[in-house]
């Protein structure tokens, strides 16, 4: 996924190891403001460790540039690189980068990928101030947008789509159409239909658009299609006749 410096590994640890390192991060989405504040302090400490490790790595890298390819075999250089990777495993979003290949549905890091997306969805200001990585958000949405998740994950993904359509558009929110298509259900359509009939203009327009694309799987979710739909539905009307759109 998104990289910083030499990258931080997502690793192949089991769920127990992930929870031991990052269980505190659930405080970032807690209802209690005190719990969220405590989690943000923990996050800042972890980020400080990552930045210090990255600084040491970069210092060695700059010192060894004259050595060319030989620098990559230097024990101190390799150790600094390993320390940076290790520090990143204790912080979001670094721990989610460079996911090993395989089925994301059985990846032990999946709960923390969903946590990161939920944090951005529910507390966008905190997320923007402390962990803004639009590329990571985009890639996580694309990665989790697959069929066959178990019921708790499907419910969480459905929740995320509902949150996204009800708020003013944020960077990469259009990617949530991928998730909507992957977890399409009567429950999701019911939530979107409700949102499309509210007084919230963002919800009416965005929920109506997602419903329309669910009805038209042949259409790509492009900016051109979005603009065409909004032109024909300036008030976010839930009416969704079938149209031909040049794409």
Number of C-alpha atoms within 10 A of each C-alpha: 19 18 13 11 12 13 18 28 22 22 18 14 11 11 13 11 13 21 16 10 13 18 13 18 23 17 19 26 19 16 10 10 12 11 15 20 15 15 19 19 11 18 21 15 14 17 21 14 19 22 15 14 20 23 15 15 23 17 12 18 17 9 12 16 12 10 11 8 10 10 17 15 9 13 10 13 20 15 12 20 23 17 19 25 23 19 22 27 22 24 25 20 21 25 25 24 23 15 17 14 8 8 10 16 17 10 17 19 24 20 17 20 23 18 18 23 21 20 22 23 21 17 15 16 13 16 19 13 8 14 20 15 14 15 14 20 22 19 16 21 22 15 16 21 22 18 13 11 17 10 9 9 17 23 14 15 25 23 15 20 25 22 15 23 25 20 15 12 13 12 10 13 18 19 20 23 23 20 21 24 19 19 22 16 13 9 12 21 19 12 15 25 18 15 24 28 17 13 9 14 19 20 26 25 23 25 28 29 26 25 23 18 21 19 14 13 10 8 15 13 18 12 10 12 17 16 12 13 20 16 11 11 17 12 14 23 17 20 11 16 7 9 8 6 10 8 9
